[in-house]
């Protein structure tokens, strides 16, 4: 394995000059050998060392993981951070009330004292990436079972992580790349005092809503502003009023020069996951199980939530983040399913698999080494189908889709403490429960959840075979004569969890028997018990699937020595490079590479919540009061490039050849929703909000010029 990996890397180095510019999520330590020549010819003015250095300040030091699933960038020497509005959405929502509705009205801190803390929110800086394949792969012999192999990797990884973090405040993780054919050590520094500085109203930051999501042309000012704080001694620290703004190793200057066709662009960030080497068997699973389930279940619940949200400002605030989080990948599933079918991606994958099988069969040694790869994957995917299907229904409908069930399930620690009889443990568990309850009930509306739970339990009962259902459905069948409404009404009427006052009264004098007999807790235990049972049955196929992927990936690299491979995204920092440009989505249709404020006005619909335009923005447009941010009397809003991005890149900086910020990536386009599985060079686009529109909104719309003044602007 080590021999083949070394050969593979060597081949990459040899053919780097012929790389396509628009495909690939590249590891930063390999830029010098793999990409820098092509990037320089395209317009990059920086060196590889300027982009990534483990020892000196570089671009990577301005890029962070924002929260648990987005990217952000530092744009001032005082820790000012930009990310997307939808990335900061849950924080914005958490600070919003009917009296101070920052979702509807926006918010701008006038002073540091006005910047709002966000418990639980952190940003993560990459310290370094180190290839540790040579320290792991030689110790993994072909005689090891997959379980033994995993244990060995885990053992070595823990040693490497410990060595990397001893006597530091860093955290480290060894990650698998190329399906276990390479390993890298990633060392991070995490800052946990991140304060909310500002956001435009949702009528700007979320303009177009679900209708425009994943679409181009786009007119969304998708940005929000935070600030990272550190302890006075410069180390990461939890929130403390004595903390001071971060002094970053690097921050991005901001370009006012705009973008033009064929301009070089690069995106640095944390793409969450791609499956570019996925097989036809896994595409079948997506099209037959994953996407149809998600579309039906989430769509049903979202209709219920939306009606209640539109009827009440309070409910709209409570469920804004929940609805947004659900609808994003609901629509993604619709688009990806359509794209996979329209572009015949399964046929492309099958053609590659047939080529692979032919290549393997032509040589006895290959047959011995790789012959079982695809059969292992096929057997695993087909064998786990029923368990995968049912587990998804449990998660989507009964856990994620039924808030009261999910909340009740999280009482397990309290139950354990009560069973122990240890008063100290009980007191601690009660305090934790009170803290959790405050967060839960703030954003919980029982009548909405009651309607949703009824719909979710009915869907589950109708679409999951009886022998796979949790035993609570036996109770519904026998005791309630399959009347789900009656069962759910009983649960909501009797449970201590559906009313905050009842729950608080229980915590004041918690009794084990009360908890264990609570109908919501009984349902939760039944549901999670079945989920774990199904997980154990599904896990029987994991080792075959992992081994199949590892062998298939290694075989593909050996079969195609002239092809440039890059590892699938796995939420580690990557760089992609490309150019600004439009595209032709279908016959006789061409999309320009940018949109303007004129398009916002053309889309305005005062009767549609998604397309309301603030009066102040209309005034600025009418007066052409764009300040220094307009271009020839036009206010640009968004633009497109062919940079290769995916989920997790939300909030990533789009950077020019001088290392200056041009915009914030926030979406992909509908025509290329299959791009996570097969890159579509003629169709796939990165949609970004123009940084000039971001600054215009801050300065001219919000009157927050003091925030703009903190940045280094380049004209």
Secondary structure, 3 states (H helix, E strand, C coil): CHHHHHHHHHHHHHHHHHCCCCCCCECHHHHHHHCHHHHHHHCCCCCHHHHCCCCCCCHHHHEEEECCCEEEEECCCCCEEEECCCCCHHHHHHCCCCCCCHHHHCEECCCHHHCEECCCCCEEEEEEEEECHHHHHHHCCCCCCHHHHHHHHHHHHHHHHHHHHCCCCCEEEEEEEHHHCEEEEEEEEEECEEEEEEECCHHHHCCCHHHHCCCCCCCCCCCEEEEEEECCCCCCCCCCCCCEECCCCCCCCEECCCCCCCCEEEEEECCCCCCCCCCHHHHHHHHHHHHHHHHHHHHHHHHHHHHHHHHCHHHHHHHHHHHHHHHHHHHHHHHHHHHHHHCCHHHHHHHHHHHHHHHHHCCHHHHHHHCCHHHHHHHHHHHCHHHHHHHHHHHHHHHCCCHHHHHHHCCHHHHHHHHHCCHHHHHHHHHHHHHHHHHHHHCCCHHHHHHHHHHHHHHHHHHCCHHHCCCHHHHHHHHCCCCHHHHHHHHHHHCHHHCHHHHHHHHHCCCHHHHHHCHHHHHHHHHHHHHHHHHHHHHCCHHHHHHHHHHHHHHHHHHCCCCCCCCCCCCCCEEEEEEECCEEEECCEEECCEEEHHHHHHHCCCCCHHHCCCHHHHHHHHHCCCHHHCECCECEEEEEECCCCCCCCCCCEEECCCCCEEEEEEEECHHHCCCCCCCCCCCCCEEEEEHHHHHHHHHHHCCCHHHHCCCCEEC
